[in-house]
Amino acid sequence: MELTRRDAMAIGACAVVATAVPFQASAATEAAMAFTGGAEPTEGGVTLTTPEIAENGNTVPIAVDAPGAVAIIIIAEGNPDPKTAEVAFGPMAGAQSISMRIRLAGTQNVVAIAKMADGSFVQASNAVKVTIGGCGG
């Protein structure tokens, strides 16, 4: 078998993708671990609302509702910088909910982790399919 230039370029592209994908996943994991202090969040107790399909990744509407939370972090697992937002609620907060528009680089999972008043962590995750990327994509 003879290795052509096209084959060498394809192998190189696959190598770049193979090294970049674990890096993005670990960056999202590091952001979550920094927020939780290493604690494992449980499912439930927080409601994450996202569109199933976003036509444009530049403005993806999301909403998070976590009654009893003192802080919320939003993580977009596939973005170059996965930590999208972090919000803290003071004792005078009327409701522990946020809504905003975020940027998504492509199809990916969006995760909301809430720190509850008792020190526990809860999370919710939704997959968002992006047809046009928003972070330079």
C-alpha positions, 0 to 999 in steps of 0.5 A: 500500500502506498501512502498518498498525500491525501491519505497523510492529510486525512490521518493528520486531520483525524489526529487533530480531532482525536486530541481536541475532543478529549480536551473539550470534555476535560475543560467542561469537567474541570469547570464543573469540578471547580464549581462543585469542589469535587462533589458529584451533582445529582439529577433533579431539583433544577429545570433547564429549558433549551431549544431542541434545535437552534437555527443560529448558535449566536443567540440560543435562549436558555432558562434555568429554574432552581428553587432554593439554590444559592448559585448556578453555573451554565456549562456548554460542553463543546464551546472553546471556553465551556464555562458560559455563566455563573450566577450567585443569589443573595438572601434578597433574591425573589426567585432563583432562576435565570434566563439568557441567550448564550453562544454555542459553537455547534451541536452539544450538551448544555449543563446547568449545575445548582448549588443548593442552600444545604451545600448539595449540588443538583444538575440538569442537561439538555442536548442542543442541535445547532445548525449554524455555529456561533463561536467562529463556526 
